[in-house]
């Protein structure tokens, strides 16, 4: 009898994904869906040749050095790989992969929801209904911001940024963007390019972040850069929590310098800065960017495609290290 290859699945994944794992491998699953500690990752991986992991798993150099000696691949069910020390993985000889493309539409949908929810004060309105304090329609009740003729700034016009722009244009906004370089005209789709972040901020009535988390982009939005936005601007972040300096954003929202913000990601999540909870003008979601069944299944299957390739001695389709 041939011994089946062992694969560690660090978090609970959609049923169809776990069924595929079980058909092909000896799967070590996490039915309680607990976030595994560094010690648990080290212990649980001892028999594994591959690990199907997620953004909540922190693979620091110390963790990678303690993984089972047979581990050959970290297949992450995510686009971002900032939770994995890629240099340490290379030093250890591990392949690392991600799941691009399949998250684009779901994440762009959430960015649009954040934009609409923040600009139209949706969380305040829902609270009135849930708390039973709504007294009826009034001409000046919960006045939000209109989109027609306003300028929407997008930081990072990659796949998700472009999908978001496509969804936002029917609202009547002018799309402006900045990126590392100007995109070809067919990808710009008539968006206005700004060479610098500062130039983009000065014209952005609404601003949406779609850039990766790197040391260079940490706290990209801080007291200085937030101060460049037009008074009454709305900020949306569906990318990475550490792009925003929480203290600076809270101060801008509290003072009225910004009209509102819509956030799906947080610096140090699942911990959320308590200041956000007391502000009526911030629309908060619990990292729902890719949270549709179809998207999470597609992410799981794509991660498995990468894992299958490495364990079969082939190049992973989405290798990043």
Kinemage of the C-alpha trace (Angstrom):
@kinemage 1
@onewidth
@group {chain A} dominant
@subgroup {mainchain}
@vectorlist {calphas} color= white
{ca unk a 1} P 0.000 0.000 0.000
{ca unk a 2} L 1.379 3.393 -1.045
{ca unk a 3} L 1.602 5.991 1.715
{ca unk a 4} L -0.380 9.102 0.826
{ca unk a 5} L 1.320 12.485 0.851
{ca unk a 6} L 0.340 14.530 3.902
{ca unk a 7} L -0.940 18.099 3.518
{ca unk a 8} L -1.622 20.441 6.432
{ca unk a 9} L -4.670 22.698 5.980
{ca unk a 10} L -4.267 25.471 8.545
{ca unk a 11} L -7.814 26.897 8.490
{ca unk a 12} L -11.247 25.547 7.699
{ca unk a 13} L -11.903 25.933 3.959
{ca unk a 14} L -15.104 25.507 1.917
{ca unk a 15} L -16.364 21.934 1.887
{ca unk a 16} L -15.613 21.357 -1.798
{ca unk a 17} L -11.989 22.423 -1.295
{ca unk a 18} L -11.457 20.144 1.708
{ca unk a 19} L -13.084 17.274 -0.180
{ca unk a 20} L -10.555 17.721 -2.997
{ca unk a 21} L -7.726 17.693 -0.456
{ca unk a 22} L -9.082 14.472 1.077
{ca unk a 23} L -9.352 12.786 -2.332
{ca unk a 24} L -5.747 13.515 -3.256
{ca unk a 25} L -3.877 13.571 0.051
{ca unk a 26} L -3.855 12.626 3.678
{ca unk a 27} L -5.247 15.893 4.946
{ca unk a 28} L -4.570 17.310 8.398
{ca unk a 29} L -7.556 19.607 8.886
{ca unk a 30} L -8.547 22.261 11.407
{ca unk a 31} L -12.301 21.634 11.956
{ca unk a 32} L -12.473 24.134 14.831
{ca unk a 33} L -10.969 26.815 12.562
{ca unk a 34} L -8.619 28.075 15.252
{ca unk a 35} L -5.729 30.292 14.302
{ca unk a 36} L -2.698 28.090 14.877
{ca unk a 37} L 0.084 29.458 17.032
{ca unk a 38} L 3.716 29.325 15.867
{ca unk a 39} L 4.256 26.302 18.103
{ca unk a 40} L 1.203 24.551 16.657
{ca unk a 41} L 2.294 25.266 13.082
{ca unk a 42} L 5.661 23.733 13.861
{ca unk a 43} L 4.174 20.637 15.523
{ca unk a 44} L 1.350 20.046 13.037
{ca unk a 45} L 3.683 20.333 10.031
{ca unk a 46} L 6.113 17.610 11.056
{ca unk a 47} L 4.551 14.962 8.789
{ca unk a 48} L 3.473 17.320 6.022
{ca unk a 49} L 5.008 17.833 2.585
{ca unk a 50} L 2.733 20.732 1.723
{ca unk a 51} L 0.842 23.405 3.657
{ca unk a 52} L -2.348 25.073 2.517
{ca unk a 53} L -2.289 28.315 4.511
{ca unk a 54} L -4.106 31.647 4.822
{ca unk a 55} L -3.362 35.288 5.602
{ca unk a 56} L -3.877 34.710 9.322
{ca unk a 57} L -0.925 32.299 9.460
{ca unk a 58} L 2.267 34.173 10.267
{ca unk a 59} L 5.215 32.387 8.719
{ca unk a 60} L 8.119 34.337 10.148
{ca unk a 61} L 11.686 33.147 9.696
{ca unk a 62} L 11.526 31.540 13.134
{ca unk a 63} L 8.384 29.597 12.211
{ca unk a 64} L 9.714 28.558 8.804
{ca unk a 65} L 12.902 27.214 10.371
{ca unk a 66} L 10.810 25.019 12.701
{ca unk a 67} L 8.547 23.524 10.028
{ca unk a 68} L 8.725 19.804 9.312
{ca unk a 69} L 11.751 18.818 7.278
{ca unk a 70} L 9.573 17.349 4.500
{ca unk a 71} L 7.596 20.544 3.841
{ca unk a 72} L 8.181 21.695 0.278
{ca unk a 73} L 5.473 24.252 -0.430
{ca unk a 74} L 3.422 26.955 1.275
{ca unk a 75} L 0.345 27.395 -0.933
{ca unk a 76} L -1.447 30.451 0.406
{ca unk a 77} L -5.176 30.925 -0.090
{ca unk a 78} L -4.660 34.655 -0.649
{ca unk a 79} L -3.325 37.214 -3.072
{ca unk a 80} L -1.063 38.938 -0.570
{ca unk a 81} L 1.966 37.120 0.778
{ca unk a 82} L 3.091 39.636 3.395
{ca unk a 83} L 2.269 37.044 6.082
{ca unk a 84} L 5.148 34.898 4.785
{ca unk a 85} L 8.842 35.761 5.077
{ca unk a 86} L 9.693 35.075 1.433
{ca unk a 87} L 13.443 35.419 1.961
{ca unk a 88} L 13.317 32.819 4.740
{ca unk a 89} L 11.245 30.528 2.523
{ca unk a 90} L 13.824 30.785 -0.263
{ca unk a 91} L 16.657 30.107 2.173
{ca unk a 92} L 14.801 27.008 3.358
{ca unk a 93} L 14.100 25.888 -0.223
{ca unk a 94} L 10.320 26.241 0.111
{ca unk a 95} L 8.122 27.199 -2.798
{ca unk a 96} L 5.477 29.815 -2.051
{ca unk a 97} L 2.388 30.547 -4.141
{ca unk a 98} L -0.655 32.799 -4.009
{ca unk a 99} L -4.077 33.014 -5.702
{ca unk a 100} L -4.285 36.049 -8.023
{ca unk a 101} L -7.091 36.882 -10.463
{ca unk a 102} L -9.884 34.925 -8.752
{ca unk a 103} L -10.377 37.542 -6.002
{ca unk a 104} L -10.777 40.543 -8.304
{ca unk a 105} L -14.540 40.823 -8.641
{ca unk a 106} L -15.481 40.048 -5.045
{ca unk a 107} L -12.944 42.522 -3.664
{ca unk a 108} L -13.998 45.247 -6.096
{ca unk a 109} L -17.621 44.673 -5.039
{ca unk a 110} L -16.694 45.249 -1.390
{ca unk a 111} L -14.767 48.411 -2.261
{ca unk a 112} L -17.886 49.751 -3.972
{ca unk a 113} L -19.993 48.768 -0.959
{ca unk a 114} L -17.579 50.649 1.313
{ca unk a 115} L -17.730 53.708 -0.925
{ca unk a 116} L -21.522 53.756 -1.022
{ca unk a 117} L -21.907 52.873 2.653
{ca unk a 118} L -19.537 55.585 3.825
{ca unk a 119} L -20.743 58.335 1.496
{ca unk a 120} L -24.446 57.659 2.161
{ca unk a 121} L -24.084 57.076 5.934
{ca unk a 122} L -25.463 53.551 5.743
{ca unk a 123} L -24.267 52.379 9.151
{ca unk a 124} L -25.900 55.372 10.862
{ca unk a 125} L -29.161 54.695 9.072
{ca unk a 126} L -29.159 51.015 9.921
{ca unk a 127} L -28.438 51.832 13.551
{ca unk a 128} L -31.568 54.024 13.723
{ca unk a 129} L -33.701 51.123 12.512
{ca unk a 130} L -32.083 48.475 14.723
{ca unk a 131} L -32.258 50.649 17.841
{ca unk a 132} L -35.832 51.721 17.164
{ca unk a 133} L -34.957 55.405 17.266
{ca unk a 134} L -36.022 56.391 13.741
{ca unk a 135} L -38.861 58.903 13.939
{ca unk a 136} L -39.592 59.133 10.233
{ca unk a 137} L -38.401 60.959 7.123
{ca unk a 138} L -36.964 64.430 7.545
{ca unk a 139} L -35.513 66.801 4.935
{ca unk a 140} L -32.103 67.109 6.603
{ca unk a 141} L -31.764 63.611 8.054
{ca unk a 142} L -28.442 61.802 7.441
{ca unk a 143} L -27.410 63.877 4.443
{ca unk a 144} L -24.578 62.146 2.627
{ca unk a 145} L -22.395 62.920 -0.379
{ca unk a 146} L -23.386 62.610 -4.051
{ca unk a 147} L -21.039 61.172 -6.671
{ca unk a 148} L -22.048 62.934 -9.883
{ca unk a 149} L -19.261 65.141 -11.185
{ca unk a 150} L -16.928 64.279 -8.278
{ca unk a 151} L -13.401 62.910 -8.632
{ca unk a 152} L -12.566 59.381 -7.495
{ca unk a 153} L -8.882 58.782 -6.798
{ca unk a 154} L -7.552 55.223 -6.944
{ca unk a 155} L -4.176 54.337 -5.482
{ca unk a 156} L -3.067 51.333 -7.528
{ca unk a 157} L -4.877 50.649 -10.799
{ca unk a 158} L -4.150 46.927 -10.920
{ca unk a 159} L -6.729 44.207 -11.542
{ca unk a 160} L -8.833 45.078 -8.495
{ca unk a 161} L -8.407 48.828 -8.915
{ca unk a 162} L -9.588 48.623 -12.533
{ca unk a 163} L -12.556 46.418 -11.611
{ca unk a 164} L -13.504 48.916 -8.913
{ca unk a 165} L -13.222 51.813 -11.377
{ca unk a 166} L -15.498 49.967 -13.783
{ca unk a 167} L -18.122 49.609 -11.043
{ca unk a 168} L -17.791 53.208 -9.851
{ca unk a 169} L -17.958 55.002 -13.217
{ca unk a 170} L -21.759 54.577 -13.602
{ca unk a 171} L -22.119 56.650 -10.403
{ca unk a 172} L -20.942 59.650 -12.420
{ca unk a 173} L -17.427 60.073 -11.007
{ca unk a 174} L -14.289 61.100 -12.875
{ca unk a 175} L -11.637 58.436 -12.286
{ca unk a 176} L -8.101 59.535 -11.392
{ca unk a 177} L -5.238 57.257 -10.341
{ca unk a 178} L -1.621 56.869 -9.445
{ca unk a 179} L 0.576 53.809 -9.838
{ca unk a 180} L 4.247 52.948 -10.190
{ca unk a 181} L 3.965 53.802 -13.895
{ca unk a 182} L 1.268 54.970 -16.254
{ca unk a 183} L -0.863 52.175 -17.685
{ca unk a 184} L -1.527 51.646 -21.404
{ca unk a 185} L -4.576 53.506 -22.687
{ca unk a 186} L -6.635 50.331 -23.039
{ca unk a 187} L -6.195 49.642 -19.305
{ca unk a 188} L -6.607 53.253 -18.201
{ca unk a 189} L -10.057 53.438 -19.780
{ca unk a 190} L -9.916 57.260 -19.850
{ca unk a 191} L -8.754 57.568 -16.230
{ca unk a 192} L -6.480 60.529 -15.486
{ca unk a 193} L -2.955 59.585 -14.394
{ca unk a 194} L -1.024 61.409 -11.656
{ca unk a 195} L 2.695 60.804 -11.305
{ca unk a 196} L 2.696 61.348 -7.557
{ca unk a 197} L 0.421 60.311 -4.725
{ca unk a 198} L 0.376 63.905 -3.509
{ca unk a 199} L -1.002 65.198 -6.809
{ca unk a 200} L -3.724 62.540 -6.784
{ca unk a 201} L -4.762 63.294 -3.220
{ca unk a 202} L -5.269 66.989 -3.913
{ca unk a 203} L -8.024 66.245 -6.466
{ca unk a 204} L -9.694 63.213 -4.814
{ca unk a 205} L -13.144 63.862 -3.410
{ca unk a 206} L -13.247 60.099 -2.871
{ca unk a 207} L -10.129 57.968 -2.446
{ca unk a 208} L -9.841 54.172 -2.621
{ca unk a 209} L -6.691 52.221 -1.747
{ca unk a 210} L -5.707 49.232 -3.906
{ca unk a 211} L -1.976 48.914 -3.361
{ca unk a 212} L 0.011 46.065 -1.754
{ca unk a 213} L 1.381 46.232 1.770
{ca unk a 214} L 5.142 46.764 1.727
{ca unk a 215} L 7.546 48.555 4.064
{ca unk a 216} L 7.312 51.532 1.697
{ca unk a 217} L 3.505 51.713 1.825
{ca unk a 218} L 3.069 51.279 5.582
{ca unk a 219} L 1.006 54.246 6.855
{ca unk a 220} L 0.815 55.600 3.338
{ca unk a 221} L -2.189 57.546 4.577
{ca unk a 222} L -0.975 59.532 7.557
{ca unk a 223} L -1.577 62.993 9.015
{ca unk a 224} L 0.362 64.670 6.195
{ca unk a 225} L -1.189 62.790 3.285
{ca unk a 226} L -4.712 62.833 4.721
{ca unk a 227} L -4.308 66.590 5.032
{ca unk a 228} L -3.818 66.857 1.263
{ca unk a 229} L -7.303 65.533 0.513
{ca unk a 230} L -10.043 68.088 -0.180
{ca unk a 231} L -12.083 68.959 2.915
{ca unk a 232} L -14.986 66.542 3.288
{ca unk a 233} L -13.330 63.728 1.321
{ca unk a 234} L -14.210 60.053 1.798
{ca unk a 235} L -11.516 57.387 2.206
{ca unk a 236} L -12.024 53.698 1.372
{ca unk a 237} L -9.600 50.890 2.245
{ca unk a 238} L -10.225 47.326 1.097
{ca unk a 239} L -6.547 46.520 0.490
{ca unk a 240} L -4.390 46.219 3.625
{ca unk a 241} L -4.876 47.645 7.092
{ca unk a 242} L -1.355 48.936 7.585
{ca unk a 243} L -1.695 51.333 4.659
{ca unk a 244} L -3.500 53.649 7.078
{ca unk a 245} L -2.252 55.362 10.233
{ca unk a 246} L -5.254 54.734 12.480
{ca unk a 247} L -4.586 57.625 14.841
{ca unk a 248} L -4.344 60.083 11.964
{ca unk a 249} L -7.485 58.811 10.253
{ca unk a 250} L -9.496 58.844 13.477
{ca unk a 251} L -8.394 62.426 14.146
{ca unk a 252} L -9.410 63.485 10.624
{ca unk a 253} L -12.815 61.821 10.962
{ca unk a 254} L -13.411 63.173 14.445
{ca unk a 255} L -12.573 66.737 13.431
{ca unk a 256} L -14.729 66.606 10.310
{ca unk a 257} L -11.698 67.149 8.064
{ca unk a 258} L -12.829 63.941 6.309
{ca unk a 259} L -16.540 63.359 5.809
{ca unk a 260} L -16.363 59.580 6.228
{ca unk a 261} L -14.350 56.409 5.731
{ca unk a 262} L -15.179 52.856 4.710
{ca unk a 263} L -12.865 50.143 6.052
{ca unk a 264} L -12.717 46.391 5.474
{ca unk a 265} L -9.146 45.842 6.695
{ca unk a 266} L -7.285 46.954 9.819
{ca unk a 267} L -3.749 47.301 11.095
{ca unk a 268} L -3.187 44.365 13.478
{ca unk a 269} L -6.545 42.735 12.745
{ca unk a 270} L -8.579 41.094 14.190
{ca unk a 271} L -7.789 43.821 16.731
{ca unk a 272} L -9.477 47.035 15.612
{ca unk a 273} L -8.513 50.444 16.993
{ca unk a 274} L -11.230 51.210 19.573
{ca unk a 275} L -11.473 54.775 18.301
{ca unk a 276} L -13.298 53.577 15.190
{ca unk a 277} L -16.121 52.061 17.229
{ca unk a 278} L -17.123 55.419 18.675
{ca unk a 279} L -17.218 57.277 15.360
{ca unk a 280} L -20.534 57.497 13.510
{ca unk a 281} L -18.874 58.465 10.227
{ca unk a 282} L -16.949 55.256 9.573
{ca unk a 283} L -18.500 52.271 7.791
{ca unk a 284} L -16.855 49.106 9.142
{ca unk a 285} L -16.746 45.573 7.724
{ca unk a 286} L -14.848 42.528 9.112
{ca unk a 287} L -12.484 41.781 6.173
{ca unk a 288} L -15.202 40.551 3.806
{ca unk a 289} L -13.320 41.373 0.593
{ca unk a 290} L -13.238 37.849 -0.842
{ca unk a 291} L -16.036 36.422 1.274
{ca unk a 292} L -18.301 34.800 -1.280
{ca unk a 293} L -18.614 31.042 -1.538
{ca unk a 294} L -17.685 31.120 -5.211
{ca unk a 295} L -14.566 33.208 -4.610
{ca unk a 296} L -13.316 31.243 -1.619
{ca unk a 297} L -13.803 27.970 -3.516
{ca unk a 298} L -11.913 29.394 -6.484
{ca unk a 299} L -9.109 30.548 -4.177
{ca unk a 300} L -8.888 27.132 -2.536
{ca unk a 301} L -8.815 25.320 -5.861
{ca unk a 302} L -6.162 27.688 -7.227
{ca unk a 303} L -4.019 27.157 -4.129
{ca unk a 304} L -4.415 23.409 -4.584
{ca unk a 305} L -3.362 23.684 -8.234
{ca unk a 306} L -0.142 25.294 -7.041
{ca unk a 307} L 0.378 22.757 -4.275
{ca unk a 308} L -0.312 19.842 -6.668
{ca unk a 309} L 2.263 21.185 -9.111
{ca unk a 310} L 5.054 21.525 -6.567
{ca unk a 311} L 4.422 18.099 -5.013
{ca unk a 312} L 4.467 16.587 -8.511
{ca unk a 313} L 7.801 18.245 -9.284
{ca unk a 314} L 6.397 20.961 -11.560
{ca unk a 315} L 6.481 24.740 -11.457
{ca unk a 316} L 3.481 26.220 -9.632
{ca unk a 317} L 1.301 28.417 -11.855
{ca unk a 318} L 1.356 31.230 -9.298
{ca unk a 319} L 4.759 30.885 -7.662
{ca unk a 320} L 6.065 33.946 -5.830
{ca unk a 321} L 9.132 32.314 -4.249
